[in-house]
Amino acid sequence: MASVKNLKKDINYVLGDIIEAVYIFELTSTGKPSESSSAIVTEAITSFDSLMTKVNAKNVENKKAHFKQINKELEQTANQLIEKINAL
């Protein structure tokens, strides 16, 4: 892990790109949000808040393992959201 700053940027960019992909899908298909696409955006925002809370936690014993786990969780969450976008 290079730094906490880069981890925060990764979380922001990855989940931001997922939300952008949902909006692009909405524009190219129906032109307006559907319940399923809104649910994906809400889930991405919730995941962002959760991951940022974990990154900003101060009372962590092993920081390296903690940040590695957050990075792994980000990857899993992103993959799940991408699968849901592909299923739309």
N, CA, C and O atoms as CSV, one atom per row, in Angstrom:
chain,resi,resn,atom,element,x,y,z
A,1,MET,N,N,0.847,-1.169,0.000
A,1,MET,CA,C,0.000,0.000,0.000
A,1,MET,C,C,0.894,1.233,0.000
A,1,MET,O,O,1.734,1.405,0.883
A,2,ALA,N,N,0.708,2.067,-0.974
A,2,ALA,CA,C,1.548,3.244,-1.103
A,2,ALA,C,C,1.233,4.277,-0.021
A,2,ALA,O,O,2.131,4.716,0.698
A,3,SER,N,N,-0.019,4.659,0.093
A,3,SER,CA,C,-0.381,5.625,1.126
A,3,SER,C,C,-1.891,5.638,1.332
A,3,SER,O,O,-2.661,5.139,0.511
A,4,VAL,N,N,-2.277,6.215,2.434
A,4,VAL,CA,C,-3.699,6.337,2.749
A,4,VAL,C,C,-4.347,7.289,1.753
A,4,VAL,O,O,-5.492,7.087,1.351
A,5,LYS,N,N,-3.626,8.313,1.359
A,5,LYS,CA,C,-4.132,9.284,0.392
A,5,LYS,C,C,-4.485,8.595,-0.929
A,5,LYS,O,O,-5.535,8.867,-1.512
A,6,ASN,N,N,-3.610,7.709,-1.396
A,6,ASN,CA,C,-3.880,6.994,-2.643
A,6,ASN,C,C,-5.046,6.018,-2.504
A,6,ASN,O,O,-5.808,5.825,-3.451
A,7,LEU,N,N,-5.188,5.406,-1.336
A,7,LEU,CA,C,-6.314,4.507,-1.097
A,7,LEU,C,C,-7.627,5.281,-1.155
A,7,LEU,O,O,-8.603,4.810,-1.738
A,8,LYS,N,N,-7.651,6.463,-0.555
A,8,LYS,CA,C,-8.850,7.293,-0.604
A,8,LYS,C,C,-9.181,7.693,-2.037
A,8,LYS,O,O,-10.347,7.703,-2.430
A,9,LYS,N,N,-8.148,8.023,-2.816
A,9,LYS,CA,C,-8.367,8.373,-4.220
A,9,LYS,C,C,-8.906,7.178,-4.996
A,9,LYS,O,O,-9.811,7.327,-5.818
A,10,ASP,N,N,-8.357,5.997,-4.743
A,10,ASP,CA,C,-8.826,4.789,-5.422
A,10,ASP,C,C,-10.305,4.540,-5.133
A,10,ASP,O,O,-11.082,4.242,-6.040
A,11,ILE,N,N,-10.683,4.663,-3.869
A,11,ILE,CA,C,-12.082,4.458,-3.489
A,11,ILE,C,C,-12.965,5.457,-4.226
A,11,ILE,O,O,-14.006,5.090,-4.773
A,12,ASN,N,N,-12.552,6.705,-4.239
A,12,ASN,CA,C,-13.326,7.754,-4.885
A,12,ASN,C,C,-13.453,7.508,-6.388
A,12,ASN,O,O,-14.551,7.591,-6.940
A,13,TYR,N,N,-12.349,7.208,-7.044
A,13,TYR,CA,C,-12.369,7.025,-8.498
A,13,TYR,C,C,-13.147,5.779,-8.912
A,13,TYR,O,O,-13.941,5.829,-9.852
A,14,VAL,N,N,-12.929,4.671,-8.226
A,14,VAL,CA,C,-13.582,3.421,-8.602
A,14,VAL,C,C,-15.095,3.529,-8.447
A,14,VAL,O,O,-15.842,3.217,-9.375
A,15,LEU,N,N,-15.537,3.963,-7.294
A,15,LEU,CA,C,-16.983,4.054,-7.068
A,15,LEU,C,C,-17.603,5.190,-7.883
A,15,LEU,O,O,-18.759,5.095,-8.295
A,16,GLY,N,N,-16.848,6.257,-8.117
A,16,GLY,CA,C,-17.330,7.333,-8.982
A,16,GLY,C,C,-17.515,6.862,-10.413
A,16,GLY,O,O,-18.491,7.228,-11.067
A,17,ASP,N,N,-16.582,6.049,-10.905
A,17,ASP,CA,C,-16.701,5.503,-12.258
A,17,ASP,C,C,-17.896,4.561,-12.377
A,17,ASP,O,O,-18.555,4.518,-13.416
A,18,ILE,N,N,-18.172,3.816,-11.325
A,18,ILE,CA,C,-19.323,2.912,-11.341
A,18,ILE,C,C,-20.621,3.715,-11.408
A,18,ILE,O,O,-21.526,3.370,-12.167
A,19,ILE,N,N,-20.713,4.771,-10.626
A,19,ILE,CA,C,-21.909,5.622,-10.660
A,19,ILE,C,C,-22.050,6.268,-12.038
A,19,ILE,O,O,-23.154,6.361,-12.574
A,20,GLU,N,N,-20.943,6.706,-12.600
A,20,GLU,CA,C,-20.970,7.303,-13.934
A,20,GLU,C,C,-21.446,6.291,-14.987
A,20,GLU,O,O,-22.187,6.644,-15.904
A,21,ALA,N,N,-21.016,5.041,-14.845
A,21,ALA,CA,C,-21.453,4.000,-15.782
A,21,ALA,C,C,-22.961,3.781,-15.698
A,21,ALA,O,O,-23.615,3.549,-16.715
A,22,VAL,N,N,-23.510,3.855,-14.497
A,22,VAL,CA,C,-24.966,3.716,-14.339
A,22,VAL,C,C,-25.680,4.872,-15.034
A,22,VAL,O,O,-26.678,4.667,-15.725
A,23,TYR,N,N,-25.166,6.087,-14.849
A,23,TYR,CA,C,-25.800,7.242,-15.485
A,23,TYR,C,C,-25.712,7.159,-17.004
A,23,TYR,O,O,-26.666,7.514,-17.697
A,24,ILE,N,N,-24.594,6.699,-17.525
A,24,ILE,CA,C,-24.448,6.536,-18.973
A,24,ILE,C,C,-25.432,5.490,-19.480
A,24,ILE,O,O,-26.043,5.665,-20.535
A,25,PHE,N,N,-25.586,4.399,-18.726
A,25,PHE,CA,C,-26.569,3.380,-19.108
A,25,PHE,C,C,-27.969,3.970,-19.157
A,25,PHE,O,O,-28.729,3.704,-20.088
A,26,GLU,N,N,-28.307,4.772,-18.153
A,26,GLU,CA,C,-29.639,5.378,-18.107
A,26,GLU,C,C,-29.871,6.286,-19.305
A,26,GLU,O,O,-30.943,6.269,-19.909
A,27,LEU,N,N,-28.858,7.079,-19.646
A,27,LEU,CA,C,-29.007,8.008,-20.766
A,27,LEU,C,C,-29.142,7.286,-22.102
A,27,LEU,O,O,-29.903,7.717,-22.969
A,28,THR,N,N,-28.412,6.198,-22.269
A,28,THR,CA,C,-28.438,5.497,-23.552
A,28,THR,C,C,-29.626,4.558,-23.694
A,28,THR,O,O,-29.995,4.203,-24.813
A,29,SER,N,N,-30.227,4.152,-22.596
A,29,SER,CA,C,-31.349,3.210,-22.715
A,29,SER,C,C,-32.692,3.918,-22.628
A,29,SER,O,O,-33.385,4.054,-23.637
A,30,THR,N,N,-33.063,4.363,-21.460
A,30,THR,CA,C,-34.404,4.931,-21.282
A,30,THR,C,C,-34.415,6.448,-21.163
A,30,THR,O,O,-35.437,7.085,-21.421
A,31,GLY,N,N,-33.308,7.020,-20.780
A,31,GLY,CA,C,-33.254,8.462,-20.592
A,31,GLY,C,C,-33.644,8.910,-19.203
A,31,GLY,O,O,-33.505,10.086,-18.869
A,32,LYS,N,N,-34.131,7.987,-18.385
A,32,LYS,CA,C,-34.476,8.337,-17.010
A,32,LYS,C,C,-34.108,7.190,-16.076
A,32,LYS,O,O,-33.999,6.041,-16.504
A,33,PRO,N,N,-33.919,7.509,-14.806
A,33,PRO,CA,C,-33.511,6.468,-13.852
A,33,PRO,C,C,-34.611,5.435,-13.612
A,33,PRO,O,O,-35.800,5.754,-13.590
A,34,SER,N,N,-34.182,4.209,-13.437
A,34,SER,CA,C,-35.105,3.145,-13.063
A,34,SER,C,C,-34.844,2.789,-11.605
A,34,SER,O,O,-33.883,3.268,-11.003
A,35,GLU,N,N,-35.701,1.951,-11.047
A,35,GLU,CA,C,-35.520,1.559,-9.645
A,35,GLU,C,C,-34.224,0.781,-9.458
A,35,GLU,O,O,-33.523,0.977,-8.465
A,36,SER,N,N,-33.900,-0.097,-10.401
A,36,SER,CA,C,-32.698,-0.915,-10.259
A,36,SER,C,C,-31.431,-0.083,-10.403
A,36,SER,O,O,-30.460,-0.315,-9.684
A,37,SER,N,N,-31.423,0.874,-11.310
A,37,SER,CA,C,-30.232,1.709,-11.468
A,37,SER,C,C,-30.064,2.642,-10.267
A,37,SER,O,O,-28.941,2.891,-9.829
A,38,SER,N,N,-31.149,3.147,-9.746
A,38,SER,CA,C,-31.074,3.997,-8.549
A,38,SER,C,C,-30.572,3.198,-7.353
A,38,SER,O,O,-29.839,3.723,-6.516
A,39,ALA,N,N,-30.964,1.935,-7.272
A,39,ALA,CA,C,-30.499,1.079,-6.176
A,39,ALA,C,C,-28.987,0.857,-6.269
A,39,ALA,O,O,-28.304,0.815,-5.246
A,40,ILE,N,N,-28.467,0.715,-7.483
A,40,ILE,CA,C,-27.026,0.514,-7.659
A,40,ILE,C,C,-26.271,1.777,-7.240
A,40,ILE,O,O,-25.237,1.687,-6.578
A,41,VAL,N,N,-26.775,2.941,-7.618
A,41,VAL,CA,C,-26.139,4.205,-7.232
A,41,VAL,C,C,-26.162,4.364,-5.714
A,41,VAL,O,O,-25.165,4.764,-5.114
A,42,THR,N,N,-27.288,4.054,-5.100
A,42,THR,CA,C,-27.400,4.148,-3.640
A,42,THR,C,C,-26.430,3.196,-2.955
A,42,THR,O,O,-25.802,3.553,-1.958
A,43,GLU,N,N,-26.309,1.982,-3.490
A,43,GLU,CA,C,-25.379,1.011,-2.918
A,43,GLU,C,C,-23.927,1.470,-3.060
A,43,GLU,O,O,-23.119,1.256,-2.156
A,44,ALA,N,N,-23.595,2.095,-4.182
A,44,ALA,CA,C,-22.237,2.605,-4.387
A,44,ALA,C,C,-21.924,3.725,-3.398
A,44,ALA,O,O,-20.823,3.787,-2.850
A,45,ILE,N,N,-22.888,4.600,-3.175
A,45,ILE,CA,C,-22.679,5.705,-2.230
A,45,ILE,C,C,-22.545,5.172,-0.805
A,45,ILE,O,O,-21.707,5.649,-0.040
A,46,THR,N,N,-23.357,4.198,-0.452
A,46,THR,CA,C,-23.278,3.587,0.869
A,46,THR,C,C,-21.929,2.896,1.067
A,46,THR,O,O,-21.325,2.991,2.135
A,47,SER,N,N,-21.468,2.207,0.035
A,47,SER,CA,C,-20.168,1.534,0.097
A,47,SER,C,C,-19.049,2.552,0.252
A,47,SER,O,O,-18.102,2.329,1.006
A,48,PHE,N,N,-19.157,3.668,-0.460
A,48,PHE,CA,C,-18.161,4.738,-0.349
A,48,PHE,C,C,-18.081,5.244,1.080
A,48,PHE,O,O,-16.993,5.360,1.644
A,49,ASP,N,N,-19.230,5.544,1.661
A,49,ASP,CA,C,-19.265,6.043,3.038
A,49,ASP,C,C,-18.668,5.032,4.012
A,49,ASP,O,O,-17.913,5.399,4.912
A,50,SER,N,N,-19.005,3.776,3.830
A,50,SER,CA,C,-18.513,2.722,4.710
A,50,SER,C,C,-16.996,2.571,4.606
A,50,SER,O,O,-16.304,2.479,5.620
A,51,LEU,N,N,-16.489,2.545,3.380
A,51,LEU,CA,C,-15.048,2.372,3.186
A,51,LEU,C,C,-14.268,3.576,3.709
A,51,LEU,O,O,-13.205,3.411,4.307
A,52,MET,N,N,-14.781,4.773,3.490
A,52,MET,CA,C,-14.082,5.964,3.983
A,52,MET,C,C,-14.075,6.012,5.514
A,52,MET,O,O,-13.105,6.475,6.114
A,53,THR,N,N,-15.131,5.544,6.134
A,53,THR,CA,C,-15.172,5.473,7.592
A,53,THR,C,C,-14.101,4.515,8.093
A,53,THR,O,O,-13.427,4.797,9.084
A,54,LYS,N,N,-13.941,3.383,7.410
A,54,LYS,CA,C,-12.917,2.415,7.796
A,54,LYS,C,C,-11.512,2.966,7.579
A,54,LYS,O,O,-10.621,2.725,8.393
A,55,VAL,N,N,-11.309,3.699,6.496
A,55,VAL,CA,C,-9.989,4.280,6.228
A,55,VAL,C,C,-9.632,5.300,7.300
A,55,VAL,O,O,-8.478,5.380,7.720
A,56,ASN,N,N,-10.602,6.074,7.741
A,56,ASN,CA,C,-10.355,7.140,8.710
A,56,ASN,C,C,-10.351,6.663,10.161
A,56,ASN,O,O,-10.170,7.467,11.075
A,57,ALA,N,N,-10.547,5.367,10.380
A,57,ALA,CA,C,-10.540,4.834,11.751
A,57,ALA,C,C,-9.151,5.020,12.366
A,57,ALA,O,O,-8.138,4.720,11.733
A,58,LYS,N,N,-9.116,5.506,13.575
A,58,LYS,CA,C,-7.840,5.804,14.248
A,58,LYS,C,C,-7.366,4.678,15.160
A,58,LYS,O,O,-6.160,4.519,15.350
A,59,ASN,N,N,-8.265,3.902,15.721
A,59,ASN,CA,C,-7.893,2.890,16.699
A,59,ASN,C,C,-7.672,1.521,16.043
A,59,ASN,O,O,-8.374,0.556,16.347
A,60,VAL,N,N,-6.693,1.453,15.146
A,60,VAL,CA,C,-6.392,0.231,14.415
A,60,VAL,C,C,-5.051,-0.305,14.910
A,60,VAL,O,O,-4.074,0.437,15.009
A,61,GLU,N,N,-5.014,-1.606,15.221
A,61,GLU,CA,C,-3.779,-2.187,15.733
A,61,GLU,C,C,-2.743,-2.382,14.628
A,61,GLU,O,O,-1.633,-1.858,14.719
A,62,ASN,N,N,-3.097,-3.125,13.598
A,62,ASN,CA,C,-2.178,-3.404,12.504
A,62,ASN,C,C,-2.649,-2.639,11.273
A,62,ASN,O,O,-3.532,-3.102,10.550
A,63,LYS,N,N,-2.063,-1.468,11.034
A,63,LYS,CA,C,-2.534,-0.600,9.964
A,63,LYS,C,C,-2.357,-1.228,8.594
A,63,LYS,O,O,-3.230,-1.099,7.736
A,64,LYS,N,N,-1.242,-1.903,8.378
A,64,LYS,CA,C,-0.978,-2.490,7.065
A,64,LYS,C,C,-2.044,-3.532,6.704
A,64,LYS,O,O,-2.564,-3.525,5.588
A,65,ALA,N,N,-2.362,-4.404,7.621
A,65,ALA,CA,C,-3.384,-5.425,7.386
A,65,ALA,C,C,-4.764,-4.782,7.232
A,65,ALA,O,O,-5.578,-5.224,6.421
A,66,HIS,N,N,-5.014,-3.744,8.014
A,66,HIS,CA,C,-6.298,-3.042,7.955
A,66,HIS,C,C,-6.517,-2.435,6.571
A,66,HIS,O,O,-7.586,-2.599,5.982
A,67,PHE,N,N,-5.508,-1.735,6.054
A,67,PHE,CA,C,-5.638,-1.094,4.752
A,67,PHE,C,C,-5.669,-2.113,3.616
A,67,PHE,O,O,-6.318,-1.886,2.595
A,68,LYS,N,N,-4.977,-3.226,3.788
A,68,LYS,CA,C,-5.038,-4.298,2.795
A,68,LYS,C,C,-6.449,-4.867,2.712
A,68,LYS,O,O,-6.956,-5.142,1.625
A,69,GLN,N,N,-7.073,-5.039,3.869
A,69,GLN,CA,C,-8.441,-5.552,3.925
A,69,GLN,C,C,-9.417,-4.568,3.274
A,69,GLN,O,O,-10.345,-4.985,2.581
A,70,ILE,N,N,-9.213,-3.278,3.491
A,70,ILE,CA,C,-10.071,-2.266,2.874
A,70,ILE,C,C,-9.922,-2.313,1.355
A,70,ILE,O,O,-10.910,-2.221,0.625
A,71,ASN,N,N,-8.697,-2.455,0.889
A,71,ASN,CA,C,-8.448,-2.536,-0.553
A,71,ASN,C,C,-9.141,-3.762,-1.155
A,71,ASN,O,O,-9.725,-3.690,-2.237
A,72,LYS,N,N,-9.067,-4.880,-0.442
A,72,LYS,CA,C,-9.718,-6.110,-0.904
A,72,LYS,C,C,-11.239,-5.932,-0.916
A,72,LYS,O,O,-11.914,-6.382,-1.842
A,73,GLU,N,N,-11.766,-5.281,0.105
A,73,GLU,CA,C,-13.208,-5.034,0.191
A,73,GLU,C,C,-13.672,-4.111,-0.937
A,73,GLU,O,O,-14.757,-4.295,-1.490
A,74,LEU,N,N,-12.846,-3.118,-1.274
A,74,LEU,CA,C,-13.161,-2.224,-2.386
A,74,LEU,C,C,-13.255,-3.012,-3.684
A,74,LEU,O,O,-14.177,-2.804,-4.473
A,75,GLU,N,N,-12.320,-3.901,-3.906
A,75,GLU,CA,C,-12.316,-4.702,-5.129
A,75,GLU,C,C,-13.557,-5.597,-5.207
A,75,GLU,O,O,-14.184,-5.704,-6.261
A,76,GLN,N,N,-13.905,-6.232,-4.099
A,76,GLN,CA,C,-15.084,-7.106,-4.082
A,76,GLN,C,C,-16.363,-6.312,-4.327
A,76,GLN,O,O,-17.224,-6.737,-5.097
A,77,THR,N,N,-16.486,-5.172,-3.679
A,77,THR,CA,C,-17.667,-4.329,-3.842
A,77,THR,C,C,-17.785,-3.841,-5.277
A,77,THR,O,O,-18.871,-3.861,-5.858
A,78,ALA,N,N,-16.667,-3.403,-5.849
A,78,ALA,CA,C,-16.678,-2.910,-7.227
A,78,ALA,C,C,-17.086,-4.018,-8.195
A,78,ALA,O,O,-17.865,-3.780,-9.118
A,79,ASN,N,N,-16.568,-5.214,-7.991
A,79,ASN,CA,C,-16.923,-6.330,-8.870
A,79,ASN,C,C,-18.411,-6.661,-8.780
A,79,ASN,O,O,-19.051,-6.928,-9.797
A,80,GLN,N,N,-18.962,-6.644,-7.566
A,80,GLN,CA,C,-20.387,-6.921,-7.382
A,80,GLN,C,C,-21.243,-5.850,-8.066
A,80,GLN,O,O,-22.240,-6.171,-8.713
A,81,LEU,N,N,-20.858,-4.590,-7.925
A,81,LEU,CA,C,-21.630,-3.512,-8.547
A,81,LEU,C,C,-21.539,-3.580,-10.065
A,81,LEU,O,O,-22.530,-3.324,-10.749
A,82,ILE,N,N,-20.389,-3.917,-10.598
A,82,ILE,CA,C,-20.220,-4.041,-12.045
A,82,ILE,C,C,-21.073,-5.176,-12.589
A,82,ILE,O,O,-21.662,-5.052,-13.663
A,83,GLU,N,N,-21.143,-6.284,-11.852
A,83,GLU,CA,C,-22.005,-7.391,-12.267
A,83,GLU,C,C,-23.466,-6.963,-12.306
A,83,GLU,O,O,-24.212,-7.368,-13.198
A,84,LYS,N,N,-23.879,-6.137,-11.330
A,84,LYS,CA,C,-25.258,-5.658,-11.318
A,84,LYS,C,C,-25.526,-4.711,-12.494
A,84,LYS,O,O,-26.614,-4.723,-13.071
A,85,ILE,N,N,-24.523,-3.888,-12.845
A,85,ILE,CA,C,-24.683,-2.987,-13.997
A,85,ILE,C,C,-24.798,-3.811,-15.277
A,85,ILE,O,O,-25.624,-3.507,-16.138
A,86,ASN,N,N,-23.991,-4.833,-15.404
A,86,ASN,CA,C,-24.041,-5.673,-16.594
A,86,ASN,C,C,-25.367,-6.422,-16.714
A,86,ASN,O,O,-25.793,-6.759,-17.818
A,87,ALA,N,N,-26.011,-6.679,-15.592
A,87,ALA,CA,C,-27.275,-7.390,-15.598
A,87,ALA,C,C,-28.463,-6.494,-15.982
A,87,ALA,O,O,-29.553,-6.992,-16.263
A,88,LEU,N,N,-28.249,-5.182,-15.993
A,88,LEU,CA,C,-29.352,-4.258,-16.319
A,88,LEU,C,C,-29.822,-4.460,-17.719
A,88,LEU,O,O,-30.741,-3.774,-18.167
